[in-house]
Amino acid sequence: MPATSPAHHPHHPRRRRRTNRLLATAAGVLTAGALAAAALPGAASAGENHGTKGKPHGHSHGRYQDVQLLSFNDLHGNLEPPAGSSGRVTELQPDGTTKTIDAGGVEYLATHLREARKGNRYSITAAGGDMVGASPLISGLFHDEPTIEALNRLDLDVTSVGNHEFDEGARELSRLQYGGCHPVDGCYTDKRFKGADFPYLAANVVNDKTRKPLLKPYWVWKRGDVKVGFIGVTLEGTPDIVSAEGVKGLSFKDEVETIDKYAKELRRKGVKSIVALLHEGGFPASSSYNYDCDSPGAGDGISGPIADIAKNVTPDVDALVTGHTHAAYACTVPDPSGKPRTVTSAASFGRLYTDTTLTYDRWTGDIARTAVKSANHVVTRDVPKAPDMTRLIDRWNTLAAPIGNRAIGHISGDIVRDGTESPLGDLIADAQLAYGRTLDAETDLALMNPGGIRASLTHTASGTEGDGVVTYAEGFTVQPFANTVNLQDFTGAQLIQVLKEQVSGPNEAAPKILQISSGLTYTLDLTKTGADRVVTDSIRLDGSAIDPAATYRVATNSFLAGGGDGFPTLGEGTNDLVGEDDLTALEQYLTANSSATTPLAPPAADRITIVR
């Protein structure tokens, strides 16, 4: 799909922004700077329970002005509270134990953000991408228009694009930004979709025809004499994890080079306070949202791509709001000059928001980094729901209900997506194998990418359907991408190579273990490195060794069939046959293999033998 330049679209007038905010932060880390510590507010611990949430603090007059930056990332259209583990966070307790807290839902997120802003007009709300895409039915069924409406009501100021903003291609992203009815499905209500009130930033996403960014590269927030610039980028590897059609006509440039380029441009324009919104992330040493990732030493508590990026982005950038990995952290990582710099991420699905204090120095126009504080806060469900969000959800649920409430199967317990091989992964692979055999009886096996499984199936009812009932809406939440089920022929040698690509090449550092259908078994030896982790002699299909010279008929989704997720060999199949979407395959399998009296039991997840 060809890219659409934003230059051809009129900009929406910005909504009249709020004027009253409360500067609320909980904790942060002391960073080096030229100003004397006595002249600035002191830093605090990174844990939320040590913070100053809900209390005004810091400088608000004269030379220094505290600017509140509220941020979140990876909402993925989760307007309603996510179910199961997707709707919980882990909190570290003072005694070292942990507890889980139910979290998320835009009715509660709105309340928390609005409370945090009270009394402070120097407040900005920003996001780190993947606001839409892989969304539950209430949003995904309507091409994520409900989520854009919700974000407008949340008074989101700016966001970067993420990889999932490209799931439906550049034209659809442009429509979400500028408005208009869907080109195929039309308008869902009697009102024309207005698009986002906030700018999507895509500094490193270049239209191959125009050689210019697809959308704005940066945006400047202004309040009186205070100016803060925002540069938005997504991960350079977006084409590897999005369908080829979704990124057709686009190039994705290096994150560091792009941020440095536009930071220099902003400074030339007199904007010296700069925040990067970066849809790439890392992995903290703890899964607890309030873990002090600086406790072992600056930066030691976070690993992954963001650590290297943060160490190389120009010191002109004062903070990085990140995402993509769905992790929670508020860390400091040294910039190229050796000075610590705040790097944050607020998990996913609207379960957390980050509150960061940026102290603006009016004399220099820059951020005084000695005063930067940052902490994540839980979007608890013990606060009143925001009535406007309740009305929005009710309105879209009314439209979705005839489709979403339909029962498609029954389960006897939770079927989770957790683990190297997951019970839900096995179920989906089995469903695609069964569907593939309706297209071609000679289909031998099915492979499913774990990243395409977006939620677990929970036994507890999500609505009024009753425990154990799987609704179409729940199935949609699990598999929302509308990928088709594709059949292809591969040699046995190619099939072996596909399995080795799980743990080699682009997937060596972060393996992507395919979920496999019944009958396929092998050993994964994690004590080894690279491709050797897949033990070739152990690979069996229905008990027989894979014959390198034989031909095997393999079912995958269309994303994998295009070589996605770092599986280039899956893009080399022959004798293609394209079926219906993968959710149809899951629905047919559940309907055929379960009933109210004989619900489907969770698969054992015992097809891959793991050696550690």
PLY file of the C-alpha trace (Angstrom):
ply
format ascii 1.0
element vertex 612
property float x
property float y
property float z
element edge 611
property int vertex1
property int vertex2
end_header
0.00 0.00 0.00
1.57 3.32 -1.04
2.41 5.79 1.66
0.40 8.95 2.01
2.18 12.19 2.76
0.63 14.22 5.58
1.28 17.32 3.52
-1.94 16.62 1.63
-4.11 16.71 4.72
-5.33 19.72 6.66
-4.26 19.78 10.27
-6.93 19.53 12.90
-7.13 22.54 15.17
-5.90 21.55 18.60
-8.57 21.19 21.21
-8.53 23.80 23.89
-6.06 22.32 26.32
-6.55 22.02 30.03
-5.12 24.74 32.20
-5.13 23.21 35.68
-2.82 20.39 36.66
-1.29 18.95 39.77
2.39 18.24 39.63
2.62 14.76 41.11
5.74 12.62 41.12
6.83 9.79 43.29
10.50 9.23 42.86
13.51 9.49 40.67
17.24 9.40 40.58
19.90 11.99 41.20
21.72 12.94 38.02
24.83 14.96 37.45
24.67 18.57 36.31
26.31 21.92 36.51
23.87 23.46 38.98
24.44 23.29 42.70
22.27 20.69 44.41
21.20 23.22 46.99
19.52 25.29 44.29
17.28 22.48 43.07
14.74 20.03 44.52
16.34 16.86 45.77
15.95 13.50 44.07
13.98 10.64 45.58
13.90 6.88 45.44
12.36 5.21 42.40
9.70 3.31 44.35
6.18 4.72 44.19
5.56 4.33 47.90
8.45 6.70 48.64
7.19 9.44 46.35
5.22 12.65 46.53
2.26 11.67 44.41
-0.52 14.21 44.69
1.61 16.92 46.33
2.90 20.04 44.55
6.65 20.37 44.84
9.71 21.92 43.24
10.13 25.30 41.61
7.18 27.07 40.03
8.35 30.69 39.96
11.38 32.63 38.86
14.24 30.92 37.11
13.03 27.33 37.40
9.71 25.82 36.37
8.81 22.20 37.09
7.12 20.60 34.09
5.09 17.47 34.70
5.44 14.79 32.02
2.80 12.06 32.26
3.41 9.18 29.89
2.26 5.69 28.96
2.81 3.27 26.10
1.50 0.15 24.34
-2.18 0.72 25.09
-3.14 -1.54 22.16
-6.75 -0.40 22.19
-7.43 -1.80 25.68
-10.32 0.48 26.57
-11.85 -1.99 29.01
-9.84 -3.49 31.87
-7.71 -6.32 30.43
-8.53 -9.83 31.63
-6.27 -12.27 33.46
-2.57 -11.55 33.88
-2.81 -8.83 31.21
-4.81 -6.80 33.72
-2.47 -7.10 36.69
0.85 -5.65 37.80
3.34 -6.90 40.36
4.30 -4.62 43.24
7.43 -5.05 45.33
6.73 -4.72 49.07
9.08 -3.16 51.68
9.81 -6.61 53.12
10.92 -7.95 49.74
7.75 -9.91 48.96
5.49 -9.10 46.02
1.77 -8.77 45.47
-0.37 -8.40 42.37
-2.75 -5.51 41.76
-5.62 -5.40 39.28
-4.94 -2.51 36.91
-5.95 -0.89 33.65
-9.01 0.35 31.80
-9.37 3.83 30.32
-12.22 4.71 32.68
-9.67 4.46 35.50
-6.71 5.78 33.50
-8.67 8.97 32.80
-9.44 9.44 36.49
-5.82 8.91 37.53
-4.41 11.27 34.88
-6.95 13.98 35.61
-6.24 13.78 39.33
-2.48 13.90 38.72
-2.80 17.08 36.62
-4.92 19.08 39.05
-3.49 22.45 39.96
-0.60 22.41 37.51
-0.84 24.13 34.15
2.69 22.98 33.22
1.68 19.40 32.46
2.22 17.37 29.30
0.83 13.93 28.46
2.84 11.88 25.96
2.90 8.29 24.74
5.47 5.87 23.38
3.59 4.22 20.53
1.36 1.19 19.89
-1.71 3.05 21.02
-3.64 0.95 18.52
-3.19 -2.40 16.81
-3.60 -5.90 18.24
-6.66 -4.41 19.92
-9.65 -6.11 21.57
-12.89 -6.30 19.61
-14.37 -3.06 20.98
-11.60 -1.14 19.21
-10.24 -3.51 16.55
-13.64 -4.20 14.99
-13.92 -0.48 14.20
-10.35 -0.01 12.97
-9.39 1.55 16.31
-11.54 4.67 15.96
-12.83 4.13 19.53
-9.27 4.24 20.90
-8.44 7.47 19.08
-11.62 8.99 20.50
-10.61 7.84 23.98
-7.10 9.26 23.62
-8.59 12.58 22.55
-10.67 12.61 25.73
-7.60 11.68 27.77
-6.03 14.92 26.49
-3.04 13.10 25.05
-0.70 15.77 23.71
1.64 13.73 21.50
2.76 10.17 20.74
5.32 8.41 18.64
4.22 5.75 16.21
4.90 2.14 17.12
5.15 -0.91 14.92
1.47 -1.73 15.40
0.42 1.62 14.01
1.45 0.08 10.66
-0.64 -3.09 10.92
-3.12 -1.71 8.40
-0.61 0.34 6.42
0.37 3.96 5.99
-2.95 5.10 4.52
-4.86 3.83 7.52
-2.39 5.47 9.91
-2.88 8.71 8.03
-6.66 8.32 8.41
-6.29 7.84 12.16
-4.30 11.07 12.28
-6.43 13.23 9.99
-9.88 11.59 10.07
-12.38 10.38 7.54
-14.49 7.25 7.18
-12.87 3.89 6.54
-12.38 3.33 2.78
-14.01 -0.13 2.89
-16.26 -0.26 5.95
-17.36 3.37 5.77
-18.66 5.33 8.76
-19.78 3.47 11.87
-21.96 6.25 13.22
-23.82 9.24 11.82
-20.77 11.38 12.58
-17.64 11.57 10.48
-14.54 10.26 12.26
-12.46 13.34 13.15
-9.09 11.68 13.72
-6.56 12.37 16.44
-6.39 15.73 18.20
-2.75 14.94 19.02
0.14 14.54 16.57
1.58 11.15 15.74
5.35 11.55 15.30
7.31 9.37 12.87
10.75 10.93 12.48
12.47 7.76 11.25
9.67 6.53 8.97
10.45 7.83 5.49
8.20 7.80 2.43
10.32 6.19 -0.30
8.82 8.44 -2.98
9.08 11.80 -1.26
12.18 10.96 0.88
10.44 12.79 3.73
9.05 11.57 7.06
5.63 9.98 6.72
4.30 12.16 9.54
5.73 15.01 11.61
9.20 14.22 13.00
8.81 16.40 16.07
6.44 18.66 17.95
7.00 21.50 20.44
4.89 22.01 23.55
4.70 25.63 24.72
3.28 27.22 27.84
4.27 30.85 28.32
8.04 31.05 27.97
8.54 27.30 28.56
9.22 25.13 25.49
9.76 21.36 25.35
10.39 19.53 22.09
9.34 15.93 21.40
10.91 13.68 18.76
9.03 10.48 17.92
10.55 7.32 16.41
9.70 3.64 16.20
12.13 0.75 16.19
14.22 0.43 13.04
13.25 -3.24 12.87
9.54 -2.52 12.37
9.50 -4.14 8.88
10.63 -7.42 10.46
7.58 -7.62 12.73
4.85 -6.09 10.55
3.31 -7.59 7.41
5.05 -6.52 4.23
1.89 -4.82 2.97
1.73 -2.67 6.10
5.15 -1.07 5.47
5.13 -1.05 1.68
6.74 2.12 0.29
8.35 3.03 3.61
11.88 2.94 5.01
12.71 2.82 8.70
15.89 4.63 9.66
18.32 4.20 12.55
16.82 5.42 15.82
19.93 7.13 17.22
20.88 8.89 13.98
17.31 10.13 13.53
16.92 11.44 17.08
20.31 13.17 16.88
19.39 14.77 13.55
16.15 16.31 14.80
17.56 17.24 18.21
20.08 19.37 16.34
17.27 20.89 14.27
15.25 21.69 17.38
18.21 23.40 19.01
18.74 25.49 15.90
15.16 26.63 16.35
15.82 27.59 19.96
14.30 24.51 21.62
16.84 23.10 24.08
14.59 20.97 26.29
14.02 17.75 24.35
12.30 14.43 25.06
12.54 11.41 22.74
9.44 9.24 22.40
10.93 5.95 21.28
8.99 2.78 20.53
11.78 0.45 21.51
12.46 -0.89 24.95
14.39 -3.00 27.37
14.11 -5.54 30.12
14.48 -4.61 33.79
16.00 -7.02 36.27
12.64 -7.34 38.04
9.05 -7.69 36.86
7.83 -5.47 39.69
6.77 -2.07 38.39
8.30 -0.23 41.37
11.65 -2.02 41.37
14.54 0.41 41.77
16.47 -0.46 38.64
19.23 1.94 39.63
19.95 0.16 42.91
22.92 -1.90 41.60
24.36 1.19 39.86
23.21 3.48 37.08
21.79 1.48 34.20
22.70 -1.93 35.58
19.10 -2.92 36.11
17.99 -2.70 32.47
19.13 -4.60 29.39
18.04 -4.94 25.80
18.01 -2.60 22.79
17.06 0.53 24.73
20.20 0.34 26.87
22.47 0.69 23.85
20.28 3.33 22.22
20.13 5.42 25.39
23.91 5.32 25.75
24.36 6.71 22.24
21.56 9.28 21.76
22.92 12.85 21.88
23.16 14.49 25.33
20.91 17.22 23.90
18.00 14.87 24.68
16.95 15.16 28.32
14.76 12.07 28.75
13.53 9.04 26.81
9.97 7.69 27.00
10.08 4.16 25.60
7.89 1.10 25.00
7.52 -2.03 22.86
8.73 -4.59 25.41
5.70 -4.08 27.69
8.07 -3.76 30.65
7.97 -1.26 33.51
10.98 0.80 34.49
12.12 4.28 35.47
15.90 4.10 35.16
18.92 6.23 34.56
21.31 5.32 31.76
24.45 7.37 31.08
24.36 9.52 27.93
27.46 9.75 25.67
28.93 12.43 27.93
28.63 10.12 30.93
25.78 11.97 32.62
22.81 9.90 33.81
19.59 10.35 31.86
16.06 9.19 32.66
14.61 6.32 30.58
11.04 5.19 31.29
8.42 2.67 30.24
4.93 2.11 31.70
4.35 -1.58 30.94
1.31 -1.93 28.62
-2.47 -1.95 28.24
-2.94 1.20 30.35
-2.00 -0.56 33.61
0.56 2.10 34.59
1.42 5.68 33.86
4.76 7.38 34.44
5.04 10.72 36.24
8.28 12.54 35.48
9.35 15.97 36.72
11.45 17.99 34.28
12.78 21.20 35.85
13.01 23.84 33.14
15.70 26.50 33.51
14.40 29.75 32.02
17.92 31.22 31.85
19.26 28.42 29.64
16.04 27.07 28.10
17.22 23.59 29.05
16.28 20.94 31.60
18.24 20.94 34.87
18.95 17.24 35.06
19.93 17.30 38.72
16.23 17.72 39.49
14.74 15.04 37.20
12.46 12.63 39.06
10.43 9.79 37.63
8.25 6.92 38.87
5.55 4.59 37.60
2.10 4.61 39.20
-0.57 1.93 39.06
-3.85 2.63 37.27
-5.83 1.07 40.10
-9.49 0.23 39.80
-10.42 1.55 43.25
-11.10 5.06 41.95
-14.32 6.35 40.36
-14.75 5.60 36.68
-14.60 8.61 34.38
-18.21 9.00 33.19
-17.27 10.22 29.71
-15.14 7.11 29.16
-17.95 4.87 30.42
-20.30 6.46 27.90
-17.75 5.99 25.11
-17.25 2.31 25.97
-20.98 1.68 26.27
-21.64 3.30 22.90
-19.07 1.18 21.03
-19.98 -1.98 22.96
-23.58 -1.57 21.85
-22.41 -1.61 18.24
-20.06 -4.55 18.82
-22.35 -6.68 21.00
-24.21 -8.61 18.27
-20.88 -9.87 16.99
-18.78 -10.00 20.12
-21.19 -11.81 22.47
-21.61 -14.85 20.25
-20.30 -18.05 21.88
-17.71 -19.92 19.81
-16.54 -22.59 22.28
-16.16 -23.84 25.82
-13.06 -24.44 27.96
-12.59 -26.24 31.29
-9.87 -23.91 32.60
-7.62 -21.01 31.71
-5.69 -21.62 28.48
-2.71 -19.32 28.83
-0.21 -17.93 26.37
2.63 -17.98 28.91
5.76 -20.07 28.54
8.24 -21.04 25.84
5.61 -23.44 24.55
2.19 -22.34 25.72
-1.09 -24.24 25.99
-2.80 -21.56 23.92
-0.03 -21.69 21.33
-0.59 -25.44 20.97
-4.34 -24.88 20.65
-3.96 -22.28 17.92
-1.46 -24.40 15.98
-3.82 -27.37 16.20
-6.68 -25.17 14.98
-4.65 -24.03 11.98
-3.61 -27.62 11.17
-7.25 -28.74 11.29
-8.33 -25.80 9.14
-5.46 -26.42 6.71
-6.64 -29.99 6.23
-10.07 -28.69 5.15
-8.24 -26.89 2.34
-5.77 -29.68 1.57
-5.98 -33.06 3.28
-2.23 -33.50 2.82
-1.39 -30.69 5.27
1.26 -32.06 7.66
1.75 -29.47 10.39
1.17 -25.89 11.48
3.45 -23.22 12.94
2.27 -20.14 14.88
4.32 -17.10 15.92
4.05 -16.39 19.66
3.81 -12.62 19.12
0.55 -13.13 17.25
-1.11 -14.46 20.40
-2.20 -11.34 22.25
-4.03 -12.63 25.32
-4.92 -15.80 27.21
-8.34 -17.44 27.22
-9.73 -17.18 30.74
-12.28 -19.55 32.25
-13.88 -16.80 34.31
-16.56 -14.97 32.35
-15.63 -11.55 31.02
-19.28 -10.53 30.76
-22.63 -12.24 31.11
-21.77 -15.26 28.97
-20.97 -17.55 31.92
-17.76 -19.19 33.09
-16.01 -21.38 30.54
-17.72 -19.82 27.53
-15.41 -18.43 24.86
-17.01 -15.52 23.03
-16.09 -14.18 19.63
-14.84 -11.00 21.35
-12.46 -13.07 23.48
-11.23 -14.94 20.43
-10.71 -11.63 18.65
-8.63 -10.37 21.56
-6.42 -13.45 21.25
-5.96 -13.18 17.46
-6.85 -9.65 16.28
-4.64 -9.30 13.18
-6.92 -10.83 10.53
-3.99 -12.80 9.09
-5.04 -15.46 6.63
-4.12 -19.13 7.05
-1.69 -19.98 4.27
-0.50 -23.39 3.07
2.97 -23.81 1.54
5.29 -26.64 0.56
8.74 -26.89 2.16
11.47 -29.46 1.98
12.45 -31.21 5.15
15.74 -29.33 5.05
13.85 -26.03 4.92
11.62 -27.08 7.80
14.67 -27.88 9.93
16.16 -24.50 8.98
12.93 -22.75 10.04
13.15 -24.30 13.49
16.79 -23.24 13.77
15.86 -19.67 12.80
13.93 -19.49 16.08
17.24 -19.18 17.91
19.67 -17.85 15.30
20.11 -14.90 12.97
17.93 -11.97 14.06
16.33 -14.19 16.73
19.56 -15.36 18.39
19.60 -12.77 21.16
15.84 -12.92 21.80
14.53 -16.30 20.56
11.08 -16.51 19.02
9.88 -20.04 19.66
7.16 -21.04 17.22
4.10 -22.77 18.61
3.71 -26.16 16.95
0.82 -28.46 16.09
0.26 -31.93 17.49
2.62 -34.56 16.08
5.67 -32.32 15.73
8.22 -32.74 18.52
11.84 -31.77 19.14
14.35 -30.85 21.84
15.43 -27.28 22.54
18.77 -27.30 24.37
19.22 -23.89 25.98
22.65 -24.81 27.33
23.96 -24.41 23.76
24.20 -21.31 21.57
22.74 -20.18 18.27
21.16 -22.68 15.89
22.66 -25.60 17.84
19.99 -25.02 20.47
17.57 -26.89 18.20
18.72 -30.52 18.33
18.38 -31.64 14.71
18.27 -35.38 15.40
15.37 -34.89 17.81
12.96 -33.38 15.28
10.10 -35.80 14.65
6.75 -35.67 12.88
4.33 -38.31 14.14
7.31 -40.19 15.54
9.36 -40.24 12.33
12.52 -38.23 11.68
12.19 -35.33 9.26
13.48 -36.33 5.83
15.52 -33.42 4.41
14.61 -34.40 0.85
10.89 -34.91 1.41
8.17 -32.30 0.89
5.98 -31.17 3.75
2.75 -29.16 3.56
2.84 -26.48 6.25
0.11 -24.15 7.53
1.13 -20.73 8.86
-0.48 -17.33 9.07
0.16 -14.82 6.30
2.60 -12.85 8.45
4.91 -15.83 8.84
4.33 -16.88 5.22
5.91 -13.57 4.23
9.04 -14.31 6.25
8.01 -12.17 9.23
9.50 -12.32 12.74
12.95 -13.21 11.44
11.96 -16.39 9.57
13.19 -15.77 6.02
12.90 -19.45 5.07
9.14 -19.32 5.65
9.05 -16.76 2.84
10.49 -19.33 0.41
7.59 -21.79 0.37
5.95 -22.94 -2.85
2.50 -24.07 -4.02
0.76 -21.39 -1.96
-2.89 -21.74 -1.02
-4.59 -18.91 0.90
-7.53 -19.58 3.20
-9.69 -17.49 5.50
-8.45 -15.53 8.50
-6.84 -17.24 11.48
-9.65 -16.29 13.85
-12.05 -18.24 11.64
-9.75 -21.27 12.02
-9.78 -20.90 15.81
-13.54 -20.46 15.92
-14.16 -23.54 13.78
-11.83 -25.64 15.92
-13.38 -24.57 19.23
-16.91 -25.10 17.91
-16.07 -28.57 16.59
-14.13 -29.74 19.63
-16.00 -28.35 22.63
-19.47 -27.93 24.07
-21.05 -26.83 27.33
-21.05 -30.46 28.58
-17.62 -31.38 27.15
-15.44 -28.28 27.40
-11.96 -28.28 25.90
-9.16 -28.89 28.42
-5.95 -26.84 28.25
-3.32 -28.62 26.11
-0.35 -30.05 28.00
2.29 -27.97 26.19
4.65 -30.96 26.03
5.70 -30.98 22.40
9.01 -29.21 22.90
11.46 -30.79 25.34
13.48 -27.99 26.93
16.95 -28.58 28.34
18.20 -25.78 30.61
0 1
1 2
2 3
3 4
4 5
5 6
6 7
7 8
8 9
9 10
10 11
11 12
12 13
13 14
14 15
15 16
16 17
17 18
18 19
19 20
20 21
21 22
22 23
23 24
24 25
25 26
26 27
27 28
28 29
29 30
30 31
31 32
32 33
33 34
34 35
35 36
36 37
37 38
38 39
39 40
40 41
41 42
42 43
43 44
44 45
45 46
46 47
47 48
48 49
49 50
50 51
51 52
52 53
53 54
54 55
55 56
56 57
57 58
58 59
59 60
60 61
61 62
62 63
63 64
64 65
65 66
66 67
67 68
68 69
69 70
70 71
71 72
72 73
73 74
74 75
75 76
76 77
77 78
78 79
79 80
80 81
81 82
82 83
83 84
84 85
85 86
86 87
87 88
88 89
89 90
90 91
91 92
92 93
93 94
94 95
95 96
96 97
97 98
98 99
99 100
100 101
101 102
102 103
103 104
104 105
105 106
106 107
107 108
108 109
109 110
110 111
111 112
112 113
113 114
114 115
115 116
116 117
117 118
118 119
119 120
120 121
121 122
122 123
123 124
124 125
125 126
126 127
127 128
128 129
129 130
130 131
131 132
132 133
133 134
134 135
135 136
136 137
137 138
138 139
139 140
140 141
141 142
142 143
143 144
144 145
145 146
146 147
147 148
148 149
149 150
150 151
151 152
152 153
153 154
154 155
155 156
156 157
157 158
158 159
159 160
160 161
161 162
162 163
163 164
164 165
165 166
166 167
167 168
168 169
169 170
170 171
171 172
172 173
173 174
174 175
175 176
176 177
177 178
178 179
179 180
180 181
181 182
182 183
183 184
184 185
185 186
186 187
187 188
188 189
189 190
190 191
191 192
192 193
193 194
194 195
195 196
196 197
197 198
198 199
199 200
200 201
201 202
202 203
203 204
204 205
205 206
206 207
207 208
208 209
209 210
210 211
211 212
212 213
213 214
214 215
215 216
216 217
217 218
218 219
219 220
220 221
221 222
222 223
223 224
224 225
225 226
226 227
227 228
228 229
229 230
230 231
231 232
232 233
233 234
234 235
235 236
236 237
237 238
238 239
239 240
240 241
241 242
242 243
243 244
244 245
245 246
246 247
247 248
248 249
249 250
250 251
251 252
252 253
253 254
254 255
255 256
256 257
257 258
258 259
259 260
260 261
261 262
262 263
263 264
264 265
265 266
266 267
267 268
268 269
269 270
270 271
271 272
272 273
273 274
274 275
275 276
276 277
277 278
278 279
279 280
280 281
281 282
282 283
283 284
284 285
285 286
286 287
287 288
288 289
289 290
290 291
291 292
292 293
293 294
294 295
295 296
296 297
297 298
298 299
299 300
300 301
301 302
302 303
303 304
304 305
305 306
306 307
307 308
308 309
309 310
310 311
311 312
312 313
313 314
314 315
315 316
316 317
317 318
318 319
319 320
320 321
321 322
322 323
323 324
324 325
325 326
326 327
327 328
328 329
329 330
330 331
331 332
332 333
333 334
334 335
335 336
336 337
337 338
338 339
339 340
340 341
341 342
342 343
343 344
344 345
345 346
346 347
347 348
348 349
349 350
350 351
351 352
352 353
353 354
354 355
355 356
356 357
357 358
358 359
359 360
360 361
361 362
362 363
363 364
364 365
365 366
366 367
367 368
368 369
369 370
370 371
371 372
372 373
373 374
374 375
375 376
376 377
377 378
378 379
379 380
380 381
381 382
382 383
383 384
384 385
385 386
386 387
387 388
388 389
389 390
390 391
391 392
392 393
393 394
394 395
395 396
396 397
397 398
398 399
399 400
400 401
401 402
402 403
403 404
404 405
405 406
406 407
407 408
408 409
409 410
410 411
411 412
412 413
413 414
414 415
415 416
416 417
417 418
418 419
419 420
420 421
421 422
422 423
423 424
424 425
425 426
426 427
427 428
428 429
429 430
430 431
431 432
432 433
433 434
434 435
435 436
436 437
437 438
438 439
439 440
440 441
441 442
442 443
443 444
444 445
445 446
446 447
447 448
448 449
449 450
450 451
451 452
452 453
453 454
454 455
455 456
456 457
457 458
458 459
459 460
460 461
461 462
462 463
463 464
464 465
465 466
466 467
467 468
468 469
469 470
470 471
471 472
472 473
473 474
474 475
475 476
476 477
477 478
478 479
479 480
480 481
481 482
482 483
483 484
484 485
485 486
486 487
487 488
488 489
489 490
490 491
491 492
492 493
493 494
494 495
495 496
496 497
497 498
498 499
499 500
500 501
501 502
502 503
503 504
504 505
505 506
506 507
507 508
508 509
509 510
510 511
511 512
512 513
513 514
514 515
515 516
516 517
517 518
518 519
519 520
520 521
521 522
522 523
523 524
524 525
525 526
526 527
527 528
528 529
529 530
530 531
531 532
532 533
533 534
534 535
535 536
536 537
537 538
538 539
539 540
540 541
541 542
542 543
543 544
544 545
545 546
546 547
547 548
548 549
549 550
550 551
551 552
552 553
553 554
554 555
555 556
556 557
557 558
558 559
559 560
560 561
561 562
562 563
563 564
564 565
565 566
566 567
567 568
568 569
569 570
570 571
571 572
572 573
573 574
574 575
575 576
576 577
577 578
578 579
579 580
580 581
581 582
582 583
583 584
584 585
585 586
586 587
587 588
588 589
589 590
590 591
591 592
592 593
593 594
594 595
595 596
596 597
597 598
598 599
599 600
600 601
601 602
602 603
603 604
604 605
605 606
606 607
607 608
608 609
609 610
610 611
